[in-house]
Amino acid sequence: MRFSFLNLAKQALSAHRHWPEQWRFPEPKAEYDAIIIGAGGHGLGTAYYLAKEHGLRNIAVLEKGWLGGGNTGRNTTIIRSNYLWEESQGLYEHSVKLWENLSAELNYNVMYSPRGVMMLAHTVHDIQVFKRHVHANRLQGIDNEWLTPEEAKEFCPILNISPNMRYPILGAALQRRGGTARHDAVAWGYARAASAMGVDIIQNCEVKGIRRDPSGAVTGVETTKGFIGTKKIGVVAAGHTSVIMSMADVRMPLESYPLQALVSEPIKPIMPCVVMSNTIHAYMSQSDKGELVIGAGTDAYTSYSQTGGLHITTHTLDAICELFPNVRRLRMLRNWGGIVDVTPDRSPILSKTPVKGLYVNCGWGTGGFKATPGSANVFAHTIAKDEPHPINAAFTIDRFKTGRLIDEAAAAAVAH
Ligand SMILES: Cc1cc2nc3c(=O)[nH]c(=O)nc-3n(C[C@H](O)[C@H](O)[C@H](O)COP(=O)(O)OP(=O)(O)OC[C@H]3O[C@@H](n4cnc5c(N)ncnc54)[C@H](O)[C@@H]3O)c2cc1C
């Protein structure tokens, strides 16, 4: 769909037309075939695919707060699949393909908008790295192309390509199929579709403990609404995964950090795509309401606080004003933070665990929104079949013992 105010208004109206008047908000049953901990996009999507593709209907999603109140409703919605390593390309491309049909599949407008994601190069090193990505992606049939600074400006006219900038733009890698979606719509769309198939979605239900039998296999969860029995538990609780996994004595290779974002006051459309700069660390797009959506970085220190240091956002705004000087006088409308959990190689874990009946989906760091449909789809397979899907087979916890890492951290330095 083309970028115009009329289309934005149409999209917004159609997203709200399906508001869930027929929803059930049940109390938990005594026992389920499977329990998902965490009602973000990944958890709700997992429940949806368990019900739809694997016929498991006696399942529940337990959420300590409200639907999509975690990172799913806090992110800057960048979607792309231009990762370096084949394992990541397989996972994120699977996701992009599901995004393309998700609104129709869920009968809920998730406002997926493939408006293009452009990643700026400011140094010779950036040029080499991004060109390597372009070639690696194209070998796998994934679109990615190299642009000169002039071509980059043509794609995003408000971009400053002056050679006198502190970090001049030397070129850019563009994935045209990359883009954005509406984050809370993804949670609500999956929730409504899963609920319609009989999945119980239980909010205000915090998991406090995991019970196991003498053989070590899981038998259920202790929650603020009492004990609930099950033989399969999928943990999908970004930022809090280590806390929950420690209830089953599993130590995770994860650190949790605050990550922030902010939006400007709404203005007419000026930004036709997503622009990211890893080097000076800033990225921006424009939401369907007209706000400029700006992503900041993670704090330098681990924390479970959903805020983050002010200096992180001011640093980002400095970079934004340099890249887009004509937004300098805009006021910021609001800012917020989420808690992301990060693995040593900055790739996710989608895996069985050493505990029978316990599965984990975590470690998406700053970039798991884009993966929501693909991750949920293969995680449902892993739980239903008790073995990984070929797409997530490499994303095990074991890789931190064997050393067979999927090192997107070194490849990209940033992973939104
Ligand atoms: C500021 C910011 C910007 C981002 N930008 C991007 C981006 O542009 N592109 C991108 O791809 N990704 C981005 N991300 C990352 C992305 O948001 C996450 O990777 C993704 O949303 C994770 O989804 P989830 O469903 O796993 O987690 P969440 O949506 O966080 O869901 C987990 C849920 O688990 C619940 N929970 C936790 N503990 C318990 C418990 N004990 N019992 C019951 N429930 C519990 C939480 O309340 C939460 O609702 C960003 C993140 C942030 C914070």
The ligand as a Tripos MOL2 file, in Angstrom:
@<TRIPOS>MOLECULE
LIG
   53    58     1     0     0
SMALL
NO_CHARGES

@<TRIPOS>ATOM
      1 C1         12.3890   -0.0590   22.8340 C.3       1 LIG1
      2 C2         12.4270   -1.3210   22.0540 C.ar      1 LIG1
      3 C3         12.5690   -1.2680   20.6750 C.ar      1 LIG1
      4 C4         12.6070   -2.4450   19.9270 C.ar      1 LIG1
      5 N1         12.6630   -2.3450   18.5630 N.ar      1 LIG1
      6 C5         12.5830   -3.4760   17.8160 C.ar      1 LIG1
      7 C6         12.5040   -3.3710   16.3940 C.ar      1 LIG1
      8 O1         12.4820   -2.2740   15.8230 O.2       1 LIG1
      9 N2         12.4410   -4.5150   15.6730 N.ar      1 LIG1
     10 C7         12.4610   -5.7320   16.2680 C.ar      1 LIG1
     11 O2         12.4580   -6.7280   15.5460 O.2       1 LIG1
     12 N3         12.4910   -5.8620   17.6220 N.ar      1 LIG1
     13 C8         12.5370   -4.7630   18.4100 C.ar      1 LIG1
     14 N4         12.5610   -4.8690   19.7780 N.ar      1 LIG1
     15 C9         12.5710   -6.1960   20.3970 C.3       1 LIG1
     16 C10        11.1870   -6.8090   20.4450 C.3       1 LIG1
     17 O3         10.2760   -5.9100   21.0120 O.3       1 LIG1
     18 C11        11.1860   -8.0980   21.2610 C.3       1 LIG1
     19 O4         12.2420   -8.9490   20.8680 O.3       1 LIG1
     20 C12         9.8900   -8.8660   21.0690 C.3       1 LIG1
     21 O5          8.7780   -8.0190   21.1260 O.3       1 LIG1
     22 C13         9.7860   -9.9470   22.1220 C.3       1 LIG1
     23 O6          8.4740  -10.4790   22.1040 O.3       1 LIG1
     24 P1          8.0510  -11.5320   23.1790 P.3       1 LIG1
     25 O7          6.6580  -11.9460   22.8400 O.co2     1 LIG1
     26 O8          9.0980  -12.5860   23.2610 O.co2     1 LIG1
     27 O9          8.1620  -10.7370   24.5650 O.3       1 LIG1
     28 P2          7.1820   -9.7460   25.3260 P.3       1 LIG1
     29 O10         6.2950   -9.0040   24.4200 O.co2     1 LIG1
     30 O11         8.0350   -8.9560   26.2560 O.co2     1 LIG1
     31 O12         6.2790  -10.7530   26.1480 O.3       1 LIG1
     32 C14         6.7260  -11.4590   27.2850 C.3       1 LIG1
     33 C15         5.6300  -11.4250   28.3160 C.3       1 LIG1
     34 O13         6.0030  -12.2720   29.4070 O.3       1 LIG1
     35 C16         5.3710  -11.7530   30.5520 C.3       1 LIG1
     36 N5          5.9810  -12.3430   31.7500 N.ar      1 LIG1
     37 C17         7.2270  -12.1170   32.2430 C.ar      1 LIG1
     38 N6          7.3960  -12.8270   33.3810 N.ar      1 LIG1
     39 C18         6.2440  -13.5110   33.5940 C.ar      1 LIG1
     40 C19         5.8000  -14.4090   34.6020 C.ar      1 LIG1
     41 N7          6.5750  -14.7520   35.6360 N.pl3     1 LIG1
     42 N8          4.5650  -14.9330   34.5120 N.ar      1 LIG1
     43 C20         3.7290  -14.6150   33.4940 C.ar      1 LIG1
     44 N9          4.1000  -13.7430   32.5100 N.ar      1 LIG1
     45 C21         5.3400  -13.2100   32.5590 C.ar      1 LIG1
     46 C22         5.6070  -10.2500   30.4120 C.3       1 LIG1
     47 O14         4.6990   -9.5090   31.2160 O.3       1 LIG1
     48 C23         5.3950  -10.0460   28.9270 C.3       1 LIG1
     49 O15         4.0910   -9.6000   28.5970 O.3       1 LIG1
     50 C24        12.5380   -3.7060   20.5770 C.ar      1 LIG1
     51 C25        12.3860   -3.7800   21.9600 C.ar      1 LIG1
     52 C26        12.3140   -2.5940   22.7050 C.ar      1 LIG1
     53 C27        12.1440   -2.6760   24.2010 C.3       1 LIG1
@<TRIPOS>BOND
     1     1     2 1
     2     2     3 ar
     3     2    52 ar
     4     3     4 ar
     5     4     5 ar
     6     4    50 ar
     7     5     6 ar
     8     6     7 ar
     9     6    13 1
    10     7     8 2
    11     7     9 ar
    12     9    10 ar
    13    10    11 2
    14    10    12 ar
    15    12    13 ar
    16    13    14 ar
    17    14    15 1
    18    14    50 ar
    19    15    16 1
    20    16    17 1
    21    16    18 1
    22    18    19 1
    23    18    20 1
    24    20    21 1
    25    20    22 1
    26    22    23 1
    27    23    24 1
    28    24    25 2
    29    24    26 1
    30    24    27 1
    31    27    28 1
    32    28    29 2
    33    28    30 1
    34    28    31 1
    35    31    32 1
    36    32    33 1
    37    33    34 1
    38    33    48 1
    39    34    35 1
    40    35    36 1
    41    35    46 1
    42    36    37 ar
    43    36    45 ar
    44    37    38 ar
    45    38    39 ar
    46    39    40 ar
    47    39    45 ar
    48    40    41 1
    49    40    42 ar
    50    42    43 ar
    51    43    44 ar
    52    44    45 ar
    53    46    47 1
    54    46    48 1
    55    48    49 1
    56    50    51 ar
    57    51    52 ar
    58    52    53 1
@<TRIPOS>SUBSTRUCTURE
     1 LIG1         1 GROUP 0 **** ****
